[in-house]
Amino acid sequence: MNIAVVGTGYVGLVTGTCLAETGNHVVCVDIDQVKVAAMQRGEVPIYEPNLDTIFNRNITAGRLEFTTELNDALHRSDIIFLALPTPPDEDGSADLSYVLGVAEELGKIMTSYKVIVDKSTVPVGTADKVRDAIAANATVDFDVVSNPEFLREGFAVDDFMKPDRIVVGCSSERGRQMMEELYKPYVRQGNPLIFMDERSAELTKYAANSFLATKITFMNEIANFCELVGANVDMVRRGMGTDSRIGPRFLFPGIGYGGSCFPKDVQALHKSGRESGHDFRILDSVMEVNETQKTILFAPMLSHFDGNLNGVKVALWGLAFKPETDDIREAPALYMIDNLLEAGAEVVAFDPEAMDNVKKRLGNRIQFAKRAMDAVQGADCLLICTEWAAFRTPDFEELERRMNANVIFDGRNLYDTEKLAKLGWTYRSIGRPTLDAQP
């Protein structure tokens, strides 16, 4: 099939590339000329495992193109995906100006039937607004479909090629048939292609992400309570996760969720509820707890250094909001850095992928190391904010030789508390007993 994808951000680029991988011809459209030129040269603008391989394979095969010309891409395509940004406004609502602006433009230039697909995460009722924006200028038939994405950063290619499910909101039989044909190659293993009305599809994405954010936040609350009563959250998590009604996923405590989806989607659903006269009281608590959780380790760090972090050298491992991505949006590490710098600490950071993005944001406010072990040289403590695999089994003897003190504050519970104590480390994690170094 011939497809256009408008917007080459995270969702648009993964969508376009993966659709080309199954034999479709895909034209990706973006207004950023520099970015488009780079992609035409085979440069992938984001870090996502395995994306570069199929990206370049499909460019070479002639199935994947990039352009700044919406008109040309539209006339060569039967299905147009809108994968445009919907950033939160100051009040938390999703900004639909990019989506509706392109929809209005499409109505002016369409000359034949098209299926317009909302791939962006959008509030309930957006499909109707897109339909109205197109219809205001269109002289031909068209259909608007809601097709929310469920891509996990770090696993996006696998999630698209082998989805748990595909949700399509569509009220037109013609549009339904085209979407069913498009997605057949991705559901051959029997995973469901679920058709529903547009509003239900739009809400499904917000509901799913908000539920997962709630599950994470609840576990963080349990972890914080464990510390007060002397319980071990690892044991509690295992006991809960073996209940088939709950399951083991998203029960790992830490220093809060971040990224481009959970914070924005929880805010947007909460705001949509208020606009419709419904108060999502659970989401109020989720947002409040998560905001506090991002810096939950700051107080213990301050206490360890007798209330004075001025001049303390902190090595920080992990800047991305999660491993296998360079995305730093709402990353807990950034909140911790702000607190540490305000308290007078010196921060030396390392992350396998996200350092360039942090440099653009923070400049020379912190130092950056080329290797994880370089970051800890002469450090008074180590702070872990992202659970990259490379951080899971460090050489603790080398850490001890390089650092001024054997002190670790772990926001992702990577290490065994008793093992660290036996090795002579003071180790503070989330929701588990804090064991001082054993003599």
Secondary structure, 3 states (H helix, E strand, C coil): CEEEEECCCHHHHHHHHHHHHCCCEEEEECCCHHHHHHHHCCCCCCCCCCHHHHHHHHHHCCCEEEECCHHHHHHCCCEEEECCCCCECCCCCECCHHHHHHHHHHHHHCCCCEEEEECCCCCCCHHHHHHHHHHCCCCCCEEEEECCCCCCCCCHHHHHHCCCCEEEECCCHHHHHHHHHHHHHHCCCCCCEEEECHHHHHHHHHHHHHHHHHHHHHHHHHHHHHHHHCCCHHHHHHHHHCCCCCCCCCCCCCCCCCCCCHHHHHHHHHHHHHHCCCCCHHHHHHHHHHHHHCCCCHHHHHHHCCCCCCCCEEEEECCCCCCCCCCCCCCHHHHHHHHHHHCCCEEEEECCCCHHHHHHHHCCCCEECCCHHHHCCCCCEEEECCCCHHHCCCCHHHHHHHCCCCEEEECCCCCCHHHHHHCCCEEECCCCCCECCCC
